[in-house]
Amino acid sequence: MKITQAEFVISAVKPHQYPDDALPEIALAGRSNVGKSSLINKMIMRKNLARTSSQPGKTQQLNYYRVNDSVYFVDFPGYGYAKVSKTQREAFGQMIETYIKDREQLKLQLLIIDIRHAPSKDDVLMYHWLKHYNVPTCIVVTKADKVPKGKWDKHIRLIKETLEADPRDKFVKFSSETGLGRDELWSVITDAIGT
């Protein structure tokens, strides 16, 4: 995918704030610090359009990034971060569930998981939500460069087993350091949005 244009558009909390230009949307969910912003930046070949933060839990809305005027990346707040209050966590949960359940433009959900760790309870819950609402899902394991190649299969097997992953779901190994998986992920995305 040749990137000609990429821009941050809006941070939305409620449906009336979502963009209304009917472009297809690819949403990203994952734990705080799993590398969602780095993944977006690598996908669009920009250093820091999506702001990476050393402070987990920084994203608290749905952040919309428009790419090539043809698709949006929608970055969810990272979950599982302890410093967020219970009320705030519930509000995040409602905001995300409303989006997943009702957003017609959502063509694909990327569930981002750090290859070095087994999926958390929140990851499993998120995955089961996506299945419950029949949202097309691609599991992306990030930070593949941090694990020796010979151990990839073992880590991936653990992730699939923990999630009880549907074998029909796409699965991409990714590294925002080396660019591994970028082309493969773009091809999954273009399939999903039908271009």
Secondary structure as GFF3:
##gff-version 3
##sequence-region A 1 195
A	DSSP	beta_strand	6	12	.	.	.	ID=ss1
A	DSSP	three_ten_helix	15	17	.	.	.	ID=ss2
A	DSSP	beta_strand	25	30	.	.	.	ID=ss3
A	DSSP	alpha_helix	36	43	.	.	.	ID=ss4
A	DSSP	beta_strand	62	67	.	.	.	ID=ss5
A	DSSP	beta_strand	71	75	.	.	.	ID=ss6
A	DSSP	alpha_helix	86	102	.	.	.	ID=ss7
A	DSSP	beta_strand	106	114	.	.	.	ID=ss8
A	DSSP	alpha_helix	121	132	.	.	.	ID=ss9
A	DSSP	beta_strand	137	142	.	.	.	ID=ss10
A	DSSP	three_ten_helix	144	146	.	.	.	ID=ss11
A	DSSP	three_ten_helix	149	151	.	.	.	ID=ss12
A	DSSP	alpha_helix	152	163	.	.	.	ID=ss13
A	DSSP	beta_strand	170	173	.	.	.	ID=ss14
A	DSSP	alpha_helix	182	193	.	.	.	ID=ss15
###
